[in-house]
């Protein structure tokens, strides 16, 4: 599933579309996330509009237009958003195509957990997905005191806390394991036991993990490619994720895999304190 660094990588590869005019709209008519169909009538009203910016908050992409609306895209599990030449053959599972003169912006999503929607520009926060999001892990400084206060009354595991998009937007399963390893904190630790020093360490680790993944073009584990179709290289740089049985890069203890809330979790039993 694409996480913040992957979505940011896609955003950067879409920047050339700024200034282009939407010339046509096509949808497959199939439902995506929660069986919702992309709003074809509202999308068609944007024919003639120009794309003025490509933004991201958490894992949501926003294509601003010179009208009052923006197009919102969430890649879900397997969504891809890429610029193609008009004559390029369309891939299977193509669900939305925005014509942009000689090019097309295509949303392809095999498992259909993604979203394409139209939102009022400046009122994106009224969208149910965006409204609940906490500060963005890349664009905003994590407020350690606020994070600690939230942790103290949450009574959940640190892993679930880091994954909670209302706490910090954009951290998913891979980078949660990575950040907790970096901060030397056990994923099963209860949040109310988090000290101020550990919270500061965790905030710094989240930022470092996201920055590092971005430098490597995102992580390609199965489906992720950026808007140019380039695979990310970050899988080669992961510290713990998907390394069960291999030596910890800090203390050489074998990395363990466990399942927390149905998601694979990787940690070092020695240097990540319980
Ligand atoms: Zn270790």
Boltz pocket constraint, residues with backbone or C-beta under 6 A from the ligand:
constraints:
  - pocket:
      binder: B
      contacts: [[A, 248], [A, 249], [A, 250], [A, 251], [A, 252], [A, 253], [A, 268], [A, 269], [A, 270], [A, 271], [A, 272]]
      max_distance: 6.0
